[in-house]
Amino acid sequence: MARVGKEERIDQRASRLRLAPRHLPYWRTVSEGFHIGYYRGKREGSWFARYRPAGSSQDYLKTKLGKCDALIEANGVSVLDWKQALAKAYAWISNLQGGEKKPKDLQLTIRDVVTEHIADRDIRETERVGRPARSTASFKLQPHVLGDWQLSRVRLVELTESDLRGWQRRLIDLKGSSRQRVMAELKAALNAVYEEQRRALPPDFAIRIKHGLKPIFAEAFQDESVAREGQVLDDDIIRKIVKTARAKDPEGDFATLVMLMAATGARFSQLVRMRVADVQFTQRRLLVPASRKGKGKAKSSIRVAVSMDVAEALRSHCANRPVGDILLERWHHRQTGPVTWETVGRQPWKTPSEMRRPWKVVVDELRIPDVMPYALRHSSIVRAIKAGLPIRLVAATHDTSVAMIERHYARWITDDLDELSARAVIAL
């Protein structure tokens, strides 16, 4: 079985011209078991295709499709460009499969796909919080995709990388990571429809999504890094926030949540899924559920060490409670009149918006109105970096990637390395 090495962008003519001649084709994956190859000779190039059923261990079936337009102009017959080579390869595979016909082209537009994606996400969000709610996809895709008539009217079968890149350039009202999040939501919607309708979509549809939604704005993360820097708090300020939260919250529900956010650096969505059994008093350790980000195998809980005072505070919080109970709960109320409320009972925290009012009371008391709850996570990451912990360990305990840590917290990593380098200096 041939081994697929690093893939080159042979779908673009300019990229093909930069490739060096060699005796083996440059292969590019179209789908599982289906590859297009470009052979670059000294005088001309050629297209090849290879195929085997998905999941099969048999050898690839290969064929030559024709000459490539890298060095000569395409004529659609003997000299083919990328799309013509794809079409010919698809016809070859169809014959191998017994003449199976390709389904008719879908009439779906971007608007149809995004609307269905928003509806699915809204249903999921409603089930999660227990009341009608709009999802993040709804807030991001409605104004920036459904509101963009140039992109929303495009049919899926006609979607090109240029359409997606042009849409990126029109996101001029978004700054920093907000643009990236909108792009991620659109990518999720397109990938979902591709999984369901891939037989009716162009063979290179997944490639169009991948390269069309590749970020084209290099400054996207710079503003976010500056914002994070402004949200990194001193340890004394964090202690004051925890102390003030406890003073302003006699029942202790909000104060316990703030204490755990400061002690672990975990996200709100992770902490609210913790159970009483996740508190290990003997080891002074918490088992924080992994985030739901990404795909693949289910991740295990994140083990986070906490101080003695945090463990003791949780001991009283967990006293006489079943180990299967949700750790963090709060009193929920139902409005029965213009200014009257009725207590419903204790329920788990559901959305970060439930923190808004008590958090504002705390930061107003301390005169730091611009500080957000997420600042506790930023501060925890920076504290671990300054303590000299390996970046891999910092990323693991905060359930993120090394690349994210290096991208957004480079300043503190550099400062720490400078201190280590200074210790190695000797007097000459």
C-alpha positions as CSV (number, residue, x, y, z in Angstrom):
1,M,0.0,0.0,0.0
2,A,1.4,3.4,-1.0
3,R,2.1,5.8,1.8
4,V,0.6,9.3,1.5
5,G,3.2,11.9,2.6
6,K,2.8,15.6,3.0
7,E,0.0,16.9,0.7
8,E,0.7,19.7,-1.7
9,R,-1.9,22.2,-3.0
10,I,-2.0,20.7,-6.5
11,D,-5.5,22.1,-6.9
12,Q,-4.0,25.5,-7.7
13,R,-2.0,25.9,-10.9
14,A,0.5,28.4,-9.4
15,S,1.3,25.8,-6.7
16,R,1.8,23.1,-9.3
17,L,4.3,25.2,-11.1
18,R,6.4,25.6,-8.0
19,L,6.7,21.8,-7.5
20,A,10.0,20.1,-8.4
21,P,10.0,17.3,-11.0
22,R,10.2,13.8,-9.4
23,H,9.5,10.2,-10.3
24,L,6.4,9.9,-8.0
25,P,3.2,11.8,-8.2
26,Y,2.2,14.4,-5.6
27,W,-1.0,13.0,-4.1
28,R,-3.9,15.0,-2.6
29,T,-6.8,13.4,-0.7
30,V,-10.3,14.1,-2.1
31,S,-12.2,11.7,0.3
32,E,-11.3,8.5,2.2
33,G,-9.8,6.0,-0.3
34,F,-9.9,8.5,-3.2
35,H,-6.8,10.6,-4.2
36,I,-5.8,12.7,-7.2
37,G,-2.2,12.7,-8.1
38,Y,-0.1,15.1,-10.1
39,Y,3.1,13.9,-11.7
40,R,5.6,16.6,-12.5
41,G,8.0,15.7,-15.3
42,K,10.8,17.9,-16.7
43,R,8.7,18.9,-19.8
44,E,5.1,18.3,-18.9
45,G,2.8,17.1,-16.1
46,S,0.1,14.4,-15.8
47,W,-3.0,13.7,-13.7
48,F,-3.5,10.3,-12.0
49,A,-6.2,8.9,-9.7
50,R,-6.3,6.1,-7.3
51,Y,-9.2,4.5,-5.4
52,R,-10.1,1.8,-3.0
53,P,-13.3,1.4,-0.9
54,A,-13.3,3.2,2.4
55,G,-12.0,0.9,5.2
56,S,-10.6,-1.6,2.7
57,S,-7.1,-3.0,3.0
58,Q,-6.7,-3.9,-0.7
59,D,-4.3,-2.3,-3.0
60,Y,-5.2,1.0,-4.7
61,L,-6.6,0.8,-8.2
62,K,-4.9,3.5,-10.3
63,T,-5.4,5.2,-13.6
64,K,-3.9,8.0,-15.7
65,L,-6.5,10.8,-16.3
66,G,-4.6,12.9,-18.9
67,K,-2.0,15.7,-19.2
68,C,-2.0,18.5,-16.7
69,D,-2.4,22.2,-17.5
70,A,0.5,23.2,-15.3
71,L,2.8,23.8,-18.3
72,I,0.3,24.0,-21.2
73,E,-3.2,25.4,-21.5
74,A,-6.2,23.1,-20.7
75,N,-8.5,22.1,-23.5
76,G,-10.9,19.9,-21.6
77,V,-10.0,16.8,-23.7
78,S,-6.4,15.7,-23.5
79,V,-5.2,18.5,-21.2
80,L,-7.1,18.9,-18.0
81,D,-7.2,21.4,-15.2
82,W,-8.0,20.4,-11.6
83,K,-11.8,20.5,-11.8
84,Q,-11.7,18.6,-15.1
85,A,-9.4,16.0,-13.7
86,L,-11.7,15.6,-10.7
87,A,-14.7,15.1,-12.9
88,K,-12.9,12.5,-15.0
89,A,-11.7,10.7,-11.8
90,Y,-15.2,10.6,-10.4
91,A,-16.6,9.1,-13.7
92,W,-13.8,6.4,-13.5
93,I,-14.8,5.5,-9.9
94,S,-18.5,5.4,-10.9
95,N,-17.6,2.8,-13.6
96,L,-15.6,0.8,-11.0
97,Q,-18.7,0.7,-8.8
98,G,-20.9,-0.8,-11.5
99,G,-22.0,2.4,-13.3
100,E,-23.6,3.9,-10.2
101,K,-25.0,7.3,-11.2
102,K,-24.2,10.4,-9.3
103,P,-27.3,11.9,-7.6
104,K,-28.8,15.0,-9.0
105,D,-27.2,18.2,-7.9
106,L,-28.7,19.6,-4.7
107,Q,-30.7,22.8,-4.9
108,L,-29.8,23.8,-1.4
109,T,-28.3,27.2,-0.8
110,I,-26.1,28.5,2.0
111,R,-29.2,30.1,3.5
112,D,-31.0,26.7,3.6
113,V,-28.0,25.0,5.3
114,V,-27.4,27.7,7.8
115,T,-31.1,28.0,8.7
116,E,-31.3,24.3,9.5
117,H,-28.0,24.4,11.4
118,I,-29.3,27.3,13.6
119,A,-32.5,25.4,14.3
120,D,-30.6,22.3,15.4
121,R,-28.3,24.2,17.7
122,D,-31.3,26.2,19.2
123,I,-33.0,22.9,20.0
124,R,-29.8,21.6,21.7
125,E,-29.4,24.8,23.7
126,T,-33.1,24.7,24.8
127,E,-32.7,21.2,26.0
128,R,-29.5,22.1,27.9
129,V,-30.9,25.1,29.8
130,G,-34.5,23.8,30.2
131,R,-36.2,26.8,28.6
132,P,-36.5,28.3,25.1
133,A,-33.1,29.8,24.2
134,R,-31.1,30.9,21.2
135,S,-27.7,29.2,20.6
136,T,-24.4,30.8,19.8
137,A,-24.8,29.8,16.2
138,S,-28.0,31.8,16.0
139,F,-26.4,35.0,17.3
140,K,-23.3,34.7,15.0
141,L,-24.7,33.3,11.8
142,Q,-28.0,35.2,11.4
143,P,-26.4,38.7,11.1
144,H,-23.1,37.7,9.4
145,V,-24.2,34.9,7.0
146,L,-28.0,35.1,6.5
147,G,-27.6,38.9,6.4
148,D,-25.0,38.6,3.7
149,W,-27.0,38.2,0.5
150,Q,-23.9,37.6,-1.7
151,L,-23.0,34.4,0.2
152,S,-26.4,33.2,1.4
153,R,-27.9,32.9,-2.1
154,V,-25.1,30.7,-3.4
155,R,-26.0,27.1,-4.1
156,L,-23.8,24.5,-2.4
157,V,-22.8,22.9,-5.7
158,E,-21.6,26.2,-7.0
159,L,-19.8,27.3,-3.8
160,T,-16.1,28.2,-4.5
161,E,-13.2,29.2,-2.3
162,S,-13.4,32.7,-3.8
163,D,-17.0,33.0,-2.4
164,L,-15.9,32.1,1.1
165,R,-12.8,34.3,1.0
166,G,-14.8,37.2,-0.3
167,W,-17.2,36.7,2.6
168,Q,-14.3,36.8,5.1
169,R,-13.3,40.2,3.7
170,R,-16.8,41.6,4.2
171,L,-16.6,40.8,8.0
172,I,-15.2,44.3,8.6
173,D,-17.4,45.0,11.6
174,L,-15.9,42.1,13.6
175,K,-12.6,42.3,15.4
176,G,-10.1,39.7,16.8
177,S,-11.4,36.3,17.7
178,S,-15.1,37.2,17.0
179,R,-14.4,36.8,13.3
180,Q,-12.8,33.4,13.9
181,R,-15.9,32.2,15.9
182,V,-18.3,33.2,13.1
183,M,-16.1,31.3,10.6
184,A,-16.0,28.2,12.8
185,E,-19.8,28.2,13.1
186,L,-20.2,28.4,9.3
187,K,-17.6,25.7,8.8
188,A,-19.5,23.4,11.2
189,A,-22.7,24.0,9.2
190,L,-21.0,23.2,5.9
191,N,-19.2,20.1,7.2
192,A,-22.5,18.8,8.6
193,V,-24.3,19.0,5.3
194,Y,-21.3,17.5,3.5
195,E,-21.4,14.4,5.8
196,E,-25.1,13.9,4.9
197,Q,-25.1,14.8,1.2
198,R,-21.5,14.1,0.0
199,R,-22.7,11.9,-2.9
200,A,-24.7,14.8,-4.3
201,L,-21.9,17.4,-3.8
202,P,-18.8,18.0,-5.9
203,P,-16.0,15.6,-5.0
204,D,-13.7,18.5,-3.8
205,F,-16.4,20.2,-1.7
206,A,-14.5,19.4,1.5
207,I,-11.4,21.0,0.1
208,R,-13.3,24.1,-0.9
209,I,-14.5,24.5,2.7
210,K,-11.0,23.8,4.2
211,H,-9.2,26.4,2.0
212,G,-12.0,28.9,1.6
213,L,-12.4,29.3,5.4
214,K,-8.7,29.4,6.1
215,P,-8.2,32.7,8.0
216,I,-6.8,35.4,5.8
217,F,-6.4,38.0,8.5
218,A,-3.1,37.6,10.3
219,E,-4.0,40.2,12.9
220,A,-7.0,38.2,14.2
221,F,-5.3,37.2,17.4
222,Q,-3.3,40.3,18.2
223,D,-6.2,42.3,19.6
224,E,-7.3,39.3,21.7
225,S,-3.8,39.0,23.2
226,V,-3.9,42.6,24.2
227,A,-7.3,42.1,25.8
228,R,-6.2,39.1,27.7
229,E,-3.2,41.0,29.0
230,G,-5.6,43.6,30.5
231,Q,-7.5,40.8,32.2
232,V,-4.6,39.2,34.0
233,L,-5.1,40.0,37.7
234,D,-2.7,40.1,40.7
235,D,-3.2,37.5,43.3
236,D,-4.3,40.1,45.8
237,I,-7.0,41.3,43.5
238,I,-8.2,37.7,43.0
239,R,-8.4,37.2,46.8
240,K,-10.4,40.4,47.2
241,I,-12.8,39.2,44.5
242,V,-13.4,35.9,46.3
243,K,-13.7,37.6,49.7
244,T,-16.2,40.2,48.3
245,A,-18.2,37.6,46.6
246,R,-18.6,35.7,49.9
247,A,-19.5,38.9,51.7
248,K,-22.2,39.8,49.1
249,D,-23.6,36.3,48.9
250,P,-24.8,35.0,52.3
251,E,-26.1,31.7,50.8
252,G,-22.6,31.1,49.3
253,D,-23.8,29.7,45.9
254,F,-22.2,32.4,43.7
255,A,-19.2,32.7,46.1
256,T,-18.4,29.0,45.7
257,L,-18.6,29.3,41.9
258,V,-16.2,32.3,41.9
259,M,-13.8,30.5,44.3
260,L,-13.6,27.5,42.0
261,M,-13.1,29.6,38.9
262,A,-10.2,31.3,40.6
263,A,-8.7,28.1,42.1
264,T,-8.9,26.0,38.9
265,G,-8.9,28.4,36.0
266,A,-11.7,26.2,34.5
267,R,-14.5,27.4,32.2
268,F,-18.0,28.0,33.6
269,S,-19.3,25.2,31.3
270,Q,-16.9,22.7,32.9
271,L,-17.5,23.7,36.6
272,V,-21.3,23.5,36.4
273,R,-21.0,19.8,35.4
274,M,-19.0,18.8,38.4
275,R,-20.6,16.5,41.0
276,V,-20.0,16.1,44.7
277,A,-17.9,12.9,44.0
278,D,-15.5,15.0,41.9
279,V,-14.1,16.6,45.1
280,Q,-11.3,14.5,46.6
281,F,-10.6,15.9,50.0
282,T,-7.7,13.5,50.9
283,Q,-5.7,14.5,47.9
284,R,-6.9,18.1,47.9
285,R,-7.8,17.6,44.3
286,L,-10.8,18.3,42.0
287,L,-11.8,16.3,39.0
288,V,-13.0,18.9,36.5
289,P,-15.0,17.6,33.5
290,A,-13.3,18.1,30.2
291,S,-14.8,20.7,27.9
292,R,-17.1,19.6,25.0
293,K,-14.8,21.3,22.5
294,G,-13.5,19.3,19.5
295,K,-14.3,15.9,18.2
296,G,-13.1,12.4,18.7
297,K,-12.8,10.2,21.8
298,A,-14.3,11.3,25.1
299,K,-11.7,13.0,27.2
300,S,-11.2,12.1,30.9
301,S,-11.6,14.6,33.7
302,I,-8.9,17.2,34.4
303,R,-7.2,16.7,37.7
304,V,-6.6,20.1,39.4
305,A,-4.8,20.5,42.8
306,V,-6.3,23.1,45.2
307,S,-5.2,24.8,48.4
308,M,-6.2,23.6,51.9
309,D,-8.6,26.6,52.4
310,V,-10.5,25.8,49.2
311,A,-10.7,22.1,50.1
312,E,-12.1,23.0,53.6
313,A,-14.6,25.4,52.1
314,L,-15.8,22.6,49.8
315,R,-16.0,20.2,52.7
316,S,-18.8,22.2,54.3
317,H,-20.4,22.8,50.9
318,C,-20.6,19.0,50.3
319,A,-21.6,17.9,53.8
320,N,-24.5,15.5,53.9
321,R,-25.0,15.6,50.2
322,P,-25.2,12.5,47.9
323,V,-22.1,11.9,45.8
324,G,-24.1,12.0,42.6
325,D,-25.5,15.5,43.2
326,I,-24.4,18.4,41.0
327,L,-21.8,20.3,43.0
328,L,-22.8,23.8,42.2
329,E,-26.5,24.8,42.6
330,R,-28.4,28.0,43.1
331,W,-31.9,29.1,44.0
332,H,-34.1,29.7,41.0
333,H,-37.1,32.0,41.0
334,R,-40.1,32.5,38.7
335,Q,-41.7,35.9,38.0
336,T,-45.4,35.9,39.0
337,G,-46.0,39.7,38.6
338,P,-44.4,43.0,37.6
339,V,-42.3,43.1,40.8
340,T,-43.1,39.7,42.4
341,W,-41.1,36.5,42.3
342,E,-41.7,33.0,43.5
343,T,-39.0,30.6,44.7
344,V,-39.0,27.5,42.5
345,G,-36.2,25.5,44.2
346,R,-32.5,24.8,43.9
347,Q,-31.2,23.9,40.4
348,P,-27.8,23.7,38.8
349,W,-26.3,26.8,37.2
350,K,-27.1,26.7,33.5
351,T,-25.7,29.7,31.6
352,P,-22.9,32.3,32.2
353,S,-25.5,35.1,32.0
354,E,-26.7,34.0,35.5
355,M,-23.5,35.4,36.9
356,R,-24.0,38.8,35.4
357,R,-25.8,40.6,38.2
358,P,-23.9,39.3,41.2
359,W,-20.6,39.7,39.4
360,K,-21.4,43.4,38.7
361,V,-22.0,43.9,42.4
362,V,-18.6,42.5,43.2
363,V,-16.5,44.5,40.6
364,D,-18.4,47.7,41.3
365,E,-17.6,47.3,45.0
366,L,-13.9,46.8,44.2
367,R,-14.0,49.6,41.5
368,I,-12.7,47.3,38.7
369,P,-15.8,47.4,36.4
370,D,-14.0,46.3,33.2
371,V,-12.9,42.9,34.7
372,M,-14.8,39.9,33.4
373,P,-15.3,36.5,35.1
374,Y,-13.0,35.0,32.4
375,A,-10.2,37.0,33.8
376,L,-9.9,34.4,36.6
377,R,-9.0,31.8,33.9
378,H,-6.4,34.1,32.2
379,S,-4.9,34.8,35.6
380,S,-4.6,31.1,36.5
381,I,-2.8,30.3,33.2
382,V,-0.3,33.2,33.7
383,R,0.2,32.2,37.3
384,A,1.2,28.7,36.3
385,I,3.5,30.0,33.6
386,K,5.3,32.3,36.0
387,A,5.7,29.4,38.5
388,G,7.8,27.7,35.8
389,L,5.5,24.8,35.1
390,P,6.0,23.2,31.7
391,I,3.8,24.6,29.0
392,R,2.4,21.1,28.3
393,L,1.3,20.8,31.9
394,V,-0.2,24.3,31.9
395,A,-2.2,23.4,28.8
396,A,-3.3,20.0,30.2
397,T,-4.5,21.4,33.6
398,H,-6.5,24.1,31.8
399,D,-7.9,21.8,29.1
400,T,-6.5,23.6,26.2
401,S,-3.6,23.2,23.7
402,V,0.0,24.1,23.8
403,A,-0.4,26.1,20.6
404,M,-3.2,28.2,22.2
405,I,-1.0,28.9,25.2
406,E,2.0,29.9,23.1
407,R,-0.1,32.1,20.8
408,H,-2.0,34.1,23.5
409,Y,0.4,34.1,26.4
410,A,3.8,34.4,24.6
411,R,4.8,37.5,26.6
412,W,4.8,35.7,30.0
413,I,6.5,32.6,28.5
414,T,9.2,34.8,27.1
415,D,9.7,36.6,30.5
416,D,10.0,33.3,32.2
417,L,12.6,32.0,29.7
418,D,14.6,35.2,30.1
419,E,14.8,34.7,33.9
420,L,16.0,31.1,33.3
421,S,18.6,32.3,30.8
422,A,19.8,35.0,33.3
423,R,20.4,32.3,35.9
424,A,22.9,30.6,33.5
425,V,25.0,33.7,33.1
426,I,28.4,33.5,34.8
427,A,30.9,36.3,35.6
428,L,33.9,36.4,33.3
